[in-house]
Amino acid sequence: GNTPRGGCYGFKLEGLLKLSAVKSVDNKLTLMHFLVKQCKARDSSRASASASASASASDRDEGTGEGGGRPLLGLREELSVAEEASRLSLESCQAEMTGLRSDLLKVEGAIAAQLSDPDPDEEDRLVEVLSPFRREASAEIRRLQDELNSIARRFGKTCSLFGGEQDQHITFTAFFSLIKDFVLGFAKAHRDIEKRRVLKDKLERKRVRL
């Protein structure tokens, strides 16, 4: 509504980590548990719709119908790359690229100095050995720099998609650490719900036997 806390159309990426902190009145469930339950219900609904669509379209050799799609509970597998990505740093990669270019300049300087030597040593093979290396290294550095620039551009677009311009300051490591922690929290909540379901089933079977 029209209140200081109203008119909220989304949330910042950091808000994902707060889902596990918002608890129900009895403190038994969190908002993360609720999210997992909603995903589980949606997956079940999609599976039922997909089965129905497949059965009705079998004679027409169609796909799985509108009920298809990736299972929401497969979030951890789908975002498993986040854990590895959280250990990387674009800043460190860029610093390494700067170091490589600096080293290449030293090689080029050594080659230039040898070529400009008015009285070169005929047995000195520095230019012969380093010239092919310089060409290969230069091409490889350009390739790596282009790839790093592409990653940086795509990461910037991803940040904009998830947080808007105000969150452009977030680092590569911090971004994927947030995703990783959310995925781990999601998986833990899923395990909690499954454990409770198994325990409930055991209690129900005991009641039936009694």
C-alpha positions as CSV (number, residue, x, y, z in Angstrom):
1,G,0.0,0.0,0.0
2,N,0.9,3.7,0.2
3,T,3.1,3.3,3.2
4,P,6.9,3.8,3.8
5,R,7.2,0.0,3.6
6,G,4.8,-0.4,0.6
7,G,5.3,-0.3,-3.1
8,C,8.1,-3.0,-3.1
9,Y,8.4,-4.6,-6.5
10,G,11.6,-6.6,-5.9
11,F,14.5,-7.1,-3.6
12,K,18.3,-6.8,-3.7
13,L,20.5,-9.8,-4.2
14,E,21.6,-9.7,-0.5
15,G,18.0,-10.3,0.5
16,L,18.3,-14.0,-0.6
17,L,20.5,-14.7,2.4
18,K,17.8,-13.3,4.7
19,L,15.2,-16.0,3.7
20,S,16.7,-18.4,6.3
21,A,16.4,-15.7,9.0
22,V,12.7,-15.0,8.6
23,K,10.9,-17.5,10.8
24,S,7.4,-18.6,11.4
25,V,5.6,-17.8,14.6
26,D,6.5,-21.2,16.1
27,N,10.1,-20.9,14.8
28,K,9.9,-24.2,13.1
29,L,9.9,-23.0,9.5
30,T,11.7,-20.2,7.7
31,L,10.9,-18.3,4.5
32,M,13.5,-20.5,2.8
33,H,11.5,-23.6,3.8
34,F,8.4,-21.9,2.4
35,L,10.2,-21.2,-0.9
36,V,11.3,-24.8,-1.1
37,K,7.7,-26.0,-0.5
38,Q,6.4,-23.7,-3.3
39,C,9.1,-25.0,-5.7
40,K,8.2,-28.5,-4.8
41,A,4.5,-27.8,-5.4
42,R,5.2,-26.2,-8.7
43,D,7.4,-29.1,-9.8
44,S,4.6,-31.5,-9.0
45,S,2.1,-29.4,-10.9
46,R,4.4,-29.2,-13.9
47,A,5.0,-32.9,-13.8
48,S,1.3,-33.7,-13.8
49,A,0.6,-31.2,-16.6
50,S,3.5,-32.7,-18.6
51,A,2.2,-36.2,-18.1
52,S,-1.3,-35.2,-19.2
53,A,0.0,-33.3,-22.2
54,S,2.3,-36.1,-23.3
55,A,-0.6,-38.6,-23.1
56,S,-3.0,-36.4,-25.1
57,A,-0.3,-35.6,-27.7
58,S,1.2,-39.0,-28.1
59,D,-0.6,-39.7,-31.3
60,R,0.7,-36.4,-32.8
61,D,4.3,-37.1,-31.7
62,E,4.5,-33.8,-29.8
63,G,6.8,-32.8,-26.9
64,T,6.0,-32.7,-23.2
65,G,3.6,-29.8,-23.5
66,E,3.4,-26.6,-21.6
67,G,3.9,-28.4,-18.3
68,G,7.6,-29.1,-19.2
69,G,10.6,-27.1,-18.0
70,R,13.5,-27.5,-15.6
71,P,12.6,-28.6,-12.1
72,L,12.9,-25.8,-9.6
73,L,14.2,-28.2,-7.0
74,G,17.2,-28.8,-9.3
75,L,18.5,-25.3,-8.4
76,R,21.6,-26.6,-6.7
77,E,22.7,-28.7,-9.7
78,E,21.9,-25.9,-12.2
79,L,23.8,-23.3,-10.2
80,S,26.7,-25.6,-9.1
81,V,29.1,-23.4,-11.0
82,A,28.6,-20.7,-8.4
83,E,30.8,-22.4,-5.9
84,E,33.7,-22.6,-8.2
85,A,33.1,-19.0,-9.5
86,S,33.1,-17.7,-6.0
87,R,36.7,-18.6,-5.7
88,L,37.7,-16.5,-8.7
89,S,38.5,-12.8,-8.9
90,L,38.3,-10.7,-12.0
91,E,40.5,-8.1,-10.3
92,S,43.2,-10.7,-9.7
93,C,42.9,-12.0,-13.3
94,Q,43.3,-8.5,-14.6
95,A,46.3,-7.9,-12.4
96,E,47.9,-11.1,-13.8
97,M,47.2,-9.9,-17.4
98,T,49.0,-6.7,-16.6
99,G,51.9,-8.6,-15.3
100,L,52.0,-10.8,-18.4
101,R,52.0,-7.7,-20.7
102,S,54.8,-6.2,-18.6
103,D,56.9,-9.4,-19.0
104,L,56.2,-9.4,-22.7
105,L,57.4,-5.8,-23.0
106,K,60.7,-6.9,-21.3
107,V,61.1,-9.7,-23.9
108,E,60.4,-7.2,-26.7
109,G,62.9,-4.8,-25.2
110,A,65.6,-7.5,-25.1
111,I,64.9,-8.4,-28.8
112,A,65.0,-4.7,-29.8
113,A,68.3,-4.2,-27.9
114,Q,69.8,-7.2,-29.6
115,L,68.7,-6.1,-33.0
116,S,70.1,-2.6,-32.5
117,D,73.4,-3.8,-31.2
118,P,76.1,-2.5,-33.6
119,D,78.5,-5.3,-32.8
120,P,76.2,-8.4,-32.1
121,D,77.6,-11.7,-31.0
122,E,77.1,-14.1,-33.8
123,E,76.7,-17.0,-31.4
124,D,74.0,-15.2,-29.5
125,R,70.6,-16.8,-30.5
126,L,68.4,-14.6,-28.3
127,V,66.5,-13.1,-31.3
128,E,66.2,-16.4,-33.0
129,V,64.8,-18.1,-29.9
130,L,62.6,-15.3,-28.4
131,S,61.0,-13.9,-31.7
132,P,58.7,-17.0,-32.2
133,F,57.9,-17.0,-28.4
134,R,57.1,-13.3,-28.6
135,R,54.7,-13.8,-31.4
136,E,52.9,-16.7,-29.8
137,A,52.8,-15.1,-26.4
138,S,51.5,-11.8,-27.8
139,A,48.7,-13.7,-29.6
140,E,47.8,-15.7,-26.5
141,I,47.7,-12.6,-24.3
142,R,45.4,-10.8,-26.8
143,R,43.1,-13.9,-26.8
144,L,43.0,-14.0,-22.9
145,Q,42.4,-10.3,-22.7
146,D,39.5,-10.5,-25.1
147,E,38.1,-13.4,-23.1
148,L,38.5,-11.5,-19.8
149,N,36.9,-8.4,-21.3
150,S,33.9,-10.5,-22.5
151,I,33.5,-12.1,-19.1
152,A,33.6,-8.6,-17.5
153,R,30.9,-7.3,-19.9
154,R,28.6,-10.3,-19.3
155,F,29.2,-10.1,-15.5
156,G,28.2,-6.4,-15.7
157,K,25.0,-7.3,-17.5
158,T,24.2,-10.0,-15.0
159,C,24.7,-7.6,-12.1
160,S,22.4,-5.1,-13.8
161,L,19.8,-7.9,-14.3
162,F,19.9,-9.0,-10.6
163,G,20.5,-5.7,-8.8
164,G,20.3,-2.7,-11.1
165,E,22.8,0.1,-11.4
166,Q,23.1,0.7,-7.7
167,D,24.6,-2.7,-7.2
168,Q,27.2,-2.4,-10.0
169,H,29.9,-2.1,-7.3
170,I,29.6,-5.7,-6.3
171,T,32.7,-7.8,-7.1
172,F,32.7,-11.1,-9.1
173,T,33.7,-13.0,-6.0
174,A,31.0,-11.4,-3.8
175,F,28.3,-11.9,-6.4
176,F,28.8,-15.6,-6.8
177,S,29.4,-16.1,-3.0
178,L,25.9,-14.7,-2.5
179,I,24.5,-17.2,-5.1
180,K,26.5,-20.1,-3.6
181,D,25.3,-19.3,0.0
182,F,21.7,-19.0,-1.2
183,V,21.9,-22.4,-3.1
184,L,23.4,-24.1,0.0
185,G,20.7,-22.6,2.2
186,F,18.1,-23.8,-0.3
187,A,19.5,-27.3,-0.3
188,K,19.6,-27.4,3.5
189,A,16.0,-26.3,3.7
190,H,15.1,-29.0,1.2
191,R,16.8,-31.7,3.3
192,D,15.1,-30.4,6.4
193,I,11.7,-30.8,4.7
194,E,12.5,-34.2,3.5
195,K,13.6,-35.3,6.9
196,R,10.4,-34.1,8.5
197,R,8.4,-35.8,5.8
198,V,10.1,-39.1,6.4
199,L,9.7,-38.7,10.2
200,K,6.0,-37.9,9.7
201,D,5.5,-41.0,7.5
202,K,7.1,-43.2,10.2
203,L,4.8,-41.8,12.8
204,E,1.8,-42.3,10.6
205,R,2.8,-46.0,10.0
206,K,3.2,-46.5,13.8
207,R,-0.3,-45.1,14.4
208,V,-1.7,-47.5,11.7
209,R,-0.1,-50.5,13.4
210,L,-1.4,-49.5,16.8
